[in-house]
Amino acid sequence: MRSLIAVLLILCAVQAFASDAFEDCWRASGGYVAPTAGPVYFWDRTVLYNNGPVYNGTYSTYYESILQSVTLLMNSYGFNHNLASFRVADDFVVPVGETWDVATITFFAYQTGATTNPSTFTNYYVQIWKDAAPPNGTVVWGDLVTNRLSGSVWSNVHRTLENQHYTNRPIFANTCTVPVSLPAGHYWVEWACTGTLASGPWAPPIAILGQAVTGDALQYSASTATWAPIVDSGTGTPAQGLPFIIEGEIPSPVEAATWGGIKALYR
């Protein structure tokens, strides 16, 4: 009987992680998980666009993405974007007069209970929308069936609380190959992923000390087939932004006008 009860509890826990839209601190486990040696994301890169900071504090030898549960009464560790049930999206702008030859986009995520090595992330799916947020814009690149993940390493950041230095939510930098040339305009990037653990995967929001509203990201729920603003369950105030980094190059105007379109076909 005890074995049967244990199995049922495990199954319930797995189902809860898969179906919940966000991970709250009041129901989430904490604790220390000893870090293991492994590759760490290199932050000093030349980028086309950075949507916001992943961390807002330091502790020991690593950074922390601090959920401000005391000073701001925030409650959501992260937001589900498991391809089976959820997706997320956030926007960026290519300035007038520029064309971006994008090479990669790095997204950030964690699975509760993971160690820092090896990565638990297996697949990433990416779409880029133009002019309006999904589903109202036009998809100009990508799909939700092709795995774009090219690398996944610990970002040297843990998702934690103001008064607890948890290390069981290591945030991974997940780099995806996104070979696309984007002219000036307003874009939304949509993404979802899968991992080897039952938790999430969860997307941590942009982390800025003293600031609860950090952007205008959206989350899609398969159960309702709708998109909605990403909102912290403690403050109830829209909205949260999600960190991501776009890398590539900005060709000269002459190159963009002459060779840009041709190069994009062969990237």
Kinemage of the C-alpha trace (Angstrom):
@kinemage 1
@onewidth
@group {chain A} dominant
@subgroup {mainchain}
@vectorlist {calphas} color= white
{ca met a 1} P 0.000 0.000 0.000
{ca arg a 2} L 2.807 2.421 0.883
{ca ser a 3} L 4.443 1.755 -2.500
{ca leu a 4} L 1.161 2.455 -4.295
{ca ile a 5} L 0.702 5.751 -2.420
{ca ala a 6} L 4.264 6.801 -3.268
{ca val a 7} L 3.717 6.111 -6.981
{ca leu a 8} L 0.463 8.101 -6.979
{ca leu a 9} L 2.170 11.069 -5.300
{ca ile a 10} L 4.937 11.064 -7.920
{ca leu a 11} L 2.420 10.937 -10.777
{ca cys a 12} L 0.470 13.845 -9.279
{ca ala a 13} L 3.628 15.919 -8.944
{ca val a 14} L 4.611 15.322 -12.575
{ca gln a 15} L 1.135 16.280 -13.785
{ca ala a 16} L 1.167 19.456 -11.676
{ca phe a 17} L 4.439 20.653 -13.195
{ca ala a 18} L 3.248 19.937 -16.729
{ca ser a 19} L -0.050 21.784 -16.402
{ca asp a 20} L 0.776 24.812 -14.259
{ca ala a 21} L 1.332 28.128 -16.024
{ca phe a 22} L 3.843 29.437 -13.491
{ca glu a 23} L 5.898 28.240 -10.522
{ca asp a 24} L 5.024 30.010 -7.272
{ca cys a 25} L 7.372 30.327 -4.320
{ca trp a 26} L 4.682 29.331 -1.809
{ca arg a 27} L 4.330 25.858 -3.289
{ca ala a 28} L 7.860 25.314 -4.608
{ca ser a 29} L 10.588 23.371 -2.853
{ca gly a 30} L 13.875 24.992 -1.928
{ca gly a 31} L 17.144 23.626 -0.695
{ca tyr a 32} L 20.755 23.324 -1.609
{ca val a 33} L 22.021 21.270 -4.520
{ca ala a 34} L 25.792 21.056 -4.742
{ca pro a 35} L 26.961 22.511 -8.093
{ca thr a 36} L 28.942 20.198 -10.351
{ca ala a 37} L 31.723 21.257 -12.683
{ca gly a 38} L 30.742 22.069 -16.237
{ca pro a 39} L 30.636 24.736 -18.958
{ca val a 40} L 29.266 28.166 -18.095
{ca tyr a 41} L 27.707 30.722 -20.451
{ca phe a 42} L 30.094 33.501 -21.507
{ca trp a 43} L 28.335 36.820 -20.912
{ca asp a 44} L 30.787 39.213 -22.592
{ca arg a 45} L 29.503 38.848 -26.136
{ca thr a 46} L 28.801 41.382 -28.851
{ca val a 47} L 25.048 41.348 -29.348
{ca leu a 48} L 22.465 42.973 -31.607
{ca tyr a 49} L 19.854 43.102 -28.873
{ca asn a 50} L 19.508 42.215 -25.184
{ca asn a 51} L 15.928 42.186 -23.894
{ca gly a 52} L 16.845 42.668 -20.240
{ca pro a 53} L 18.995 41.429 -17.369
{ca val a 54} L 18.748 37.809 -16.257
{ca tyr a 55} L 20.236 38.496 -12.830
{ca asn a 56} L 19.940 41.281 -10.271
{ca gly a 57} L 22.370 40.188 -7.566
{ca thr a 58} L 25.506 38.251 -6.714
{ca tyr a 59} L 26.290 35.662 -4.056
{ca ser a 60} L 29.412 33.622 -3.488
{ca thr a 61} L 30.895 32.890 -6.923
{ca tyr a 62} L 27.671 33.092 -8.948
{ca tyr a 63} L 24.884 35.503 -9.887
{ca glu a 64} L 21.314 35.405 -8.603
{ca ser a 65} L 17.998 36.102 -10.282
{ca ile a 66} L 16.228 37.248 -7.125
{ca leu a 67} L 12.451 36.897 -6.818
{ca gln a 68} L 11.595 39.965 -4.736
{ca ser a 69} L 9.100 38.197 -2.508
{ca val a 70} L 9.725 40.422 0.534
{ca thr a 71} L 10.155 43.981 -0.756
{ca leu a 72} L 7.733 43.747 -3.699
{ca leu a 73} L 5.570 40.774 -2.617
{ca met a 74} L 6.293 38.984 -5.878
{ca asn a 75} L 5.471 35.278 -6.006
{ca ser a 76} L 6.267 33.663 -9.383
{ca tyr a 77} L 9.649 32.037 -9.850
{ca gly a 78} L 9.110 31.448 -13.569
{ca phe a 79} L 6.624 30.801 -16.369
{ca asn a 80} L 5.894 27.516 -18.080
{ca his a 81} L 6.849 27.148 -21.739
{ca asn a 82} L 6.757 23.398 -22.153
{ca leu a 83} L 5.805 22.829 -25.796
{ca ala a 84} L 3.108 20.325 -24.830
{ca ser a 85} L 1.028 22.936 -22.996
{ca phe a 86} L 2.525 26.428 -23.147
{ca arg a 87} L 4.549 28.870 -25.239
{ca val a 88} L 5.896 32.366 -24.533
{ca ala a 89} L 6.668 35.429 -26.647
{ca asp a 90} L 8.314 38.842 -26.269
{ca asp a 91} L 9.065 41.687 -28.666
{ca phe a 92} L 12.004 43.627 -30.082
{ca val a 93} L 12.532 46.368 -32.673
{ca val a 94} L 15.002 46.564 -35.537
{ca pro a 95} L 15.687 50.323 -35.854
{ca val a 96} L 14.863 52.309 -38.981
{ca gly a 97} L 17.710 52.158 -41.486
{ca glu a 98} L 19.133 48.885 -40.142
{ca thr a 99} L 18.975 45.271 -41.256
{ca trp a 100} L 19.947 42.537 -38.812
{ca asp a 101} L 21.572 39.352 -40.053
{ca val a 102} L 20.642 37.224 -37.064
{ca ala a 103} L 22.742 34.159 -36.313
{ca thr a 104} L 21.530 32.999 -32.888
{ca ile a 105} L 19.067 33.806 -30.128
{ca thr a 106} L 19.836 32.720 -26.563
{ca phe a 107} L 16.921 32.032 -24.247
{ca phe a 108} L 17.038 31.401 -20.493
{ca ala a 109} L 15.206 28.686 -18.556
{ca tyr a 110} L 15.434 26.367 -15.576
{ca gln a 111} L 13.993 23.123 -14.267
{ca thr a 112} L 13.612 22.859 -10.503
{ca gly a 113} L 15.872 20.195 -9.042
{ca ala a 114} L 18.474 20.322 -11.809
{ca thr a 115} L 22.207 20.562 -11.220
{ca thr a 116} L 24.443 22.900 -13.190
{ca asn a 117} L 25.838 20.106 -15.360
{ca pro a 118} L 24.762 18.463 -17.540
{ca ser a 119} L 21.986 20.557 -19.037
{ca thr a 120} L 18.487 19.115 -18.842
{ca phe a 121} L 17.264 20.938 -21.987
{ca thr a 122} L 16.760 18.884 -25.131
{ca asn a 123} L 14.690 20.851 -27.676
{ca tyr a 124} L 13.851 24.483 -28.502
{ca tyr a 125} L 11.292 25.727 -31.012
{ca val a 126} L 11.301 29.294 -32.332
{ca gln a 127} L 9.038 31.475 -34.498
{ca ile a 128} L 9.433 35.152 -35.373
{ca trp a 129} L 6.319 37.258 -35.979
{ca lys a 130} L 6.258 40.678 -37.649
{ca asp a 131} L 4.109 43.769 -37.020
{ca ala a 132} L 1.935 42.321 -34.246
{ca ala a 133} L 2.045 39.817 -31.405
{ca pro a 134} L 0.921 36.250 -32.022
{ca pro a 135} L -1.531 35.247 -33.295
{ca asn a 136} L -2.245 38.557 -35.083
{ca gly a 137} L 1.092 39.143 -36.772
{ca thr a 138} L 2.710 37.336 -39.678
{ca val a 139} L 5.245 34.549 -39.165
{ca val a 140} L 8.381 35.516 -41.104
{ca trp a 141} L 10.691 32.773 -39.848
{ca gly a 142} L 10.650 29.471 -37.992
{ca asp a 143} L 8.098 26.902 -36.868
{ca leu a 144} L 7.112 24.813 -33.865
{ca val a 145} L 8.350 21.457 -35.181
{ca thr a 146} L 12.072 22.017 -35.845
{ca asn a 147} L 14.533 21.763 -32.961
{ca arg a 148} L 16.744 24.894 -33.085
{ca leu a 149} L 18.844 24.209 -29.966
{ca ser a 150} L 22.580 24.349 -30.701
{ca gly a 151} L 24.002 24.690 -27.185
{ca ser a 152} L 22.906 24.717 -23.552
{ca val a 153} L 25.134 25.657 -20.595
{ca trp a 154} L 24.624 26.989 -17.096
{ca ser a 155} L 24.390 30.793 -17.149
{ca asn a 156} L 26.164 31.069 -13.781
{ca val a 157} L 22.808 32.283 -12.389
{ca his a 158} L 20.458 30.689 -9.840
{ca arg a 159} L 16.796 31.656 -9.485
{ca thr a 160} L 16.243 32.308 -5.786
{ca leu a 161} L 14.562 34.452 -3.105
{ca glu a 162} L 15.671 37.610 -1.314
{ca asn a 163} L 16.128 35.773 1.981
{ca gln a 164} L 17.122 32.316 0.697
{ca his a 165} L 20.119 31.482 -1.496
{ca tyr a 166} L 18.619 28.449 -3.227
{ca thr a 167} L 20.745 26.610 -5.775
{ca asn a 168} L 18.218 24.069 -7.057
{ca arg a 169} L 17.043 26.317 -9.907
{ca pro a 170} L 20.141 26.851 -12.067
{ca ile a 171} L 19.229 28.994 -15.075
{ca phe a 172} L 20.589 27.677 -18.370
{ca ala a 173} L 21.550 29.752 -21.393
{ca asn a 174} L 20.000 27.927 -24.348
{ca thr a 175} L 21.402 29.108 -27.674
{ca cys a 176} L 19.315 28.505 -30.787
{ca thr a 177} L 20.402 28.762 -34.400
{ca val a 178} L 18.233 31.420 -36.065
{ca pro a 179} L 19.625 32.257 -39.527
{ca val a 180} L 17.383 35.069 -40.714
{ca ser a 181} L 17.801 38.567 -42.155
{ca leu a 182} L 15.388 41.088 -40.595
{ca pro a 183} L 14.768 44.570 -42.031
{ca ala a 184} L 13.602 47.454 -39.831
{ca gly a 185} L 10.371 46.745 -38.023
{ca his a 186} L 8.596 45.533 -34.897
{ca tyr a 187} L 8.950 41.808 -34.194
{ca trp a 188} L 7.815 39.219 -31.678
{ca val a 189} L 9.847 36.091 -31.012
{ca glu a 190} L 7.871 33.075 -29.810
{ca trp a 191} L 9.521 30.066 -28.212
{ca ala a 192} L 8.890 26.824 -26.340
{ca cys a 193} L 11.108 23.996 -25.170
{ca thr a 194} L 11.364 20.545 -23.608
{ca gly a 195} L 13.593 19.093 -20.908
{ca thr a 196} L 14.408 15.809 -19.246
{ca leu a 197} L 12.906 16.654 -15.828
{ca ala a 198} L 9.220 16.824 -14.879
{ca ser a 199} L 9.565 20.449 -13.758
{ca gly a 200} L 8.394 23.138 -16.201
{ca pro a 201} L 10.534 24.098 -18.043
{ca trp a 202} L 10.213 27.579 -16.569
{ca ala a 203} L 11.227 30.915 -18.123
{ca pro a 204} L 12.529 33.340 -15.468
{ca pro a 205} L 11.394 36.947 -15.934
{ca ile a 206} L 13.682 39.939 -16.396
{ca ala a 207} L 15.231 40.689 -13.002
{ca ile a 208} L 15.560 44.337 -11.898
{ca leu a 209} L 15.844 45.286 -8.235
{ca gly a 210} L 12.924 47.402 -7.018
{ca gln a 211} L 10.918 46.906 -10.206
{ca ala a 212} L 7.895 44.603 -10.547
{ca val a 213} L 6.867 45.604 -14.090
{ca thr a 214} L 9.642 44.669 -16.512
{ca gly a 215} L 8.067 44.250 -19.955
{ca asp a 216} L 5.151 43.008 -22.015
{ca ala a 217} L 5.762 39.301 -22.578
{ca leu a 218} L 2.920 36.909 -23.392
{ca gln a 219} L 2.141 33.277 -22.596
{ca tyr a 220} L 0.047 30.874 -24.664
{ca ser a 221} L -1.984 28.201 -22.893
{ca ala a 222} L -3.053 25.163 -24.915
{ca ser a 223} L -5.907 24.475 -22.492
{ca thr a 224} L -7.619 27.766 -23.376
{ca ala a 225} L -6.006 28.300 -26.812
{ca thr a 226} L -5.356 31.946 -25.906
{ca trp a 227} L -2.457 34.353 -25.380
{ca ala a 228} L -2.340 36.478 -22.230
{ca pro a 229} L 0.138 38.878 -20.561
{ca ile a 230} L 2.689 37.258 -18.258
{ca val a 231} L 1.766 38.434 -14.762
{ca asp a 232} L 3.397 37.747 -11.414
{ca ser a 233} L 0.849 35.925 -9.250
{ca gly a 234} L 1.828 37.931 -6.167
{ca thr a 235} L 1.547 41.478 -7.490
{ca gly a 236} L -1.087 40.798 -10.159
{ca thr a 237} L 0.381 43.686 -12.137
{ca pro a 238} L 1.086 43.287 -15.864
{ca ala a 239} L 3.533 42.583 -17.078
{ca gln a 240} L 6.781 40.712 -16.946
{ca gly a 241} L 9.411 40.725 -19.673
{ca leu a 242} L 11.516 37.689 -20.536
{ca pro a 243} L 15.281 37.874 -21.090
{ca phe a 244} L 16.771 36.824 -24.430
{ca ile a 245} L 19.864 37.820 -26.412
{ca ile a 246} L 20.050 38.209 -30.198
{ca glu a 247} L 23.474 37.829 -31.839
{ca gly a 248} L 24.539 38.378 -35.416
{ca glu a 249} L 25.753 41.309 -37.483
{ca ile a 250} L 24.507 44.537 -39.001
{ca pro a 251} L 25.732 44.785 -42.597
{ca ser a 252} L 26.372 48.145 -44.225
{ca pro a 253} L 23.331 49.722 -45.960
{ca val a 254} L 24.848 49.002 -49.384
{ca glu a 255} L 25.480 45.358 -48.531
{ca ala a 256} L 22.008 44.972 -47.080
{ca ala a 257} L 20.398 46.420 -50.204
{ca thr a 258} L 22.445 44.390 -52.679
{ca trp a 259} L 23.625 41.140 -51.142
{ca gly a 260} L 21.475 40.871 -48.030
{ca gly a 261} L 18.592 39.057 -49.657
{ca ile a 262} L 20.846 36.684 -51.556
{ca lys a 263} L 22.953 35.870 -48.473
{ca ala a 264} L 19.860 35.120 -46.437
{ca leu a 265} L 18.981 32.285 -48.827
{ca tyr a 266} L 22.218 30.456 -48.075
{ca arg a 267} L 22.684 30.991 -44.329
